[in-house]
Amino acid sequence: MSIFRPSVLIWNRMTEHPSSPVPLRILLGYAEGCITPGIMLINQMFYTRVEMAERLGWNFACNGLAQMLAGFISYGVARAPAKTPTNGVMIAQWQIYMIIVAGLTLVACFLFAGLFPDSPTTAKFLTEEEKLIVIKRMKSNQAGIETKVFKFYQ
C-alpha cells in the first residue's frame, strides 16, 4: 500500500488541470486510509496499552511537522516560473509540487520497507536480551506481537 500512494501522486502529475483527477484523488484517499490503523498495529507490537496513547500522540504530532515541511516546499515551488502559453515553461507549479511530494514519499516508503522489522523478534536494532524483554512486556497486552492470519470472524 505504501508504494501505491506515490504512484497515485505521479499519475496526478500527468493530468493537465488540477481539478480533473477526481478518480485519482479518490484512490489517494484509499491509500491514505490505512495509515492510522497501520500505525496502531505497528505500535502495539512494541508498546503496551498504557504507552500507546503517548506514542500515538507523537505519531500524530509528526503530521504537523510534515505540514511545516510541505509549506517550505510550497514556497519554493511558488517561486518557480509559472507555466504560460508564451514563456515556454513545460510544467505547471502544482505538477512540480506533486513530483516532489511523490519522490519524498517514495524514498520514505523504501526506507520503511527496508529498515522496519516485521516484529520485535526480527528487529535488527534490538539485542537478543532486549527482544526477550519486549516480548515479556507485550504479554500484558494479551494481544500477541504479530499476526499474519486475517481473521474474518473479527
C-alpha positions as CSV (number, residue, x, y, z in Angstrom):
1,M,0.0,0.0,0.0
2,S,2.9,2.4,0.7
3,I,4.1,2.1,-3.0
4,F,0.5,2.9,-4.1
5,R,0.4,6.4,-2.7
6,P,3.4,7.9,-4.6
7,S,2.2,6.1,-7.7
8,V,-1.1,8.0,-7.5
9,L,0.7,11.2,-6.9
10,I,2.8,10.7,-10.0
11,W,-0.3,9.9,-12.1
12,N,-1.8,13.1,-10.7
13,R,1.1,15.0,-12.2
14,M,0.2,13.6,-15.7
15,T,-3.2,15.3,-15.7
16,E,-3.5,18.7,-17.4
17,H,-5.6,20.5,-14.9
18,P,-5.6,20.3,-11.0
19,S,-9.3,19.7,-10.8
20,S,-9.5,16.9,-13.4
21,P,-8.1,13.9,-11.5
22,V,-11.1,13.2,-9.2
23,P,-10.7,9.4,-9.5
24,L,-7.0,9.7,-8.6
25,R,-7.9,11.8,-5.5
26,I,-10.3,9.0,-4.5
27,L,-7.5,6.4,-4.9
28,L,-5.2,8.6,-2.9
29,G,-7.8,8.7,-0.1
30,Y,-8.0,4.9,-0.3
31,A,-4.2,4.7,0.0
32,E,-4.1,7.1,3.0
33,G,-7.0,5.5,4.8
34,C,-4.8,2.6,6.1
35,I,-2.3,4.9,7.7
36,T,-3.9,5.3,11.1
37,P,-4.8,1.6,11.6
38,G,-1.3,0.7,10.4
39,I,0.3,3.0,12.9
40,M,-1.7,1.4,15.7
41,L,-0.8,-2.1,14.6
42,I,2.9,-1.2,14.4
43,N,2.8,0.5,17.8
44,Q,1.1,-2.4,19.5
45,M,4.0,-4.7,18.5
46,F,6.5,-2.7,20.6
47,Y,4.5,-0.8,23.3
48,T,2.0,-1.7,26.0
49,R,-1.6,-0.3,26.1
50,V,-0.6,2.3,28.6
51,E,2.3,3.5,26.5
52,M,0.2,3.6,23.2
53,A,-1.5,6.9,23.9
54,E,1.7,8.8,24.2
55,R,3.2,7.1,21.1
56,L,0.2,7.7,19.0
57,G,0.3,11.4,20.1
58,W,3.9,11.6,18.9
59,N,2.9,10.0,15.6
60,F,0.2,12.5,15.0
61,A,2.4,15.4,16.1
62,C,4.7,14.4,13.2
63,N,1.7,15.3,10.9
64,G,2.3,18.9,11.9
65,L,6.0,18.6,11.2
66,A,5.1,17.3,7.7
67,Q,2.8,20.2,7.1
68,M,5.6,22.6,8.0
69,L,7.9,20.9,5.6
70,A,5.2,21.0,2.9
71,G,4.9,24.7,3.5
72,F,8.6,25.2,2.7
73,I,8.3,23.0,-0.4
74,S,5.2,25.0,-1.5
75,Y,7.0,28.3,-1.0
76,G,9.9,27.0,-3.1
77,V,7.6,25.8,-5.9
78,A,5.7,29.1,-5.9
79,R,9.0,30.9,-6.7
80,A,9.4,28.7,-9.8
81,P,8.3,30.3,-13.1
82,A,4.6,29.8,-13.8
83,K,3.5,27.9,-16.9
84,T,2.0,30.2,-19.5
85,P,1.5,29.8,-23.3
86,T,4.2,32.4,-24.1
87,N,7.1,31.7,-21.7
88,G,8.0,28.1,-22.8
89,V,7.7,26.5,-19.3
90,M,6.7,22.9,-19.8
91,I,5.3,22.0,-16.4
92,A,2.9,23.8,-14.0
93,Q,3.8,24.7,-10.5
94,W,1.3,22.3,-8.9
95,Q,2.8,19.5,-11.0
96,I,6.2,20.3,-9.7
97,Y,4.8,20.1,-6.2
98,M,3.2,16.6,-6.9
99,I,6.5,15.3,-8.3
100,I,8.5,16.5,-5.2
101,V,5.9,15.1,-2.7
102,A,5.7,11.8,-4.6
103,G,9.5,11.5,-4.7
104,L,9.8,12.1,-0.9
105,T,7.0,9.6,-0.2
106,L,8.7,7.0,-2.4
107,V,12.1,7.5,-0.6
108,A,10.3,7.2,2.8
109,C,8.5,4.1,1.5
110,F,11.7,2.3,0.5
111,L,13.4,3.3,3.8
112,F,10.5,2.0,5.8
113,A,10.2,-1.3,3.8
114,G,14.0,-1.9,4.1
115,L,14.6,-0.9,7.7
116,F,11.5,-1.6,9.7
117,P,11.2,-5.1,11.2
118,D,8.1,-7.4,10.9
119,S,8.0,-7.9,14.6
120,P,10.2,-7.4,17.7
121,T,11.7,-10.8,17.2
122,T,13.2,-9.8,13.8
123,A,14.3,-6.2,14.9
124,K,18.0,-5.8,14.0
125,F,18.3,-2.8,16.3
126,L,17.5,-4.9,19.4
127,T,19.8,-7.4,21.1
128,E,18.6,-10.9,21.9
129,E,18.1,-9.8,25.5
130,E,16.1,-6.8,24.5
131,K,13.9,-8.8,22.2
132,L,13.0,-11.1,25.2
133,I,12.3,-8.1,27.3
134,V,9.9,-6.6,24.6
135,I,8.1,-10.0,24.3
136,K,7.7,-10.3,28.0
137,R,6.3,-6.7,28.2
138,M,3.8,-7.5,25.4
139,K,2.3,-10.4,27.4
140,S,0.4,-7.9,29.5
141,N,-1.4,-6.7,26.4
142,Q,-2.8,-10.2,25.7
143,A,-2.7,-9.4,22.0
144,G,0.5,-11.0,20.7
145,I,3.4,-9.5,18.9
146,E,2.5,-10.3,15.3
147,T,-0.5,-11.6,13.3
148,K,-0.1,-13.0,9.8
149,V,-3.5,-14.5,9.5
150,F,-6.6,-12.5,8.7
151,K,-9.5,-13.5,11.0
152,F,-12.8,-13.0,9.1
153,Y,-14.9,-13.5,12.3
154,Q,-13.5,-10.4,13.9
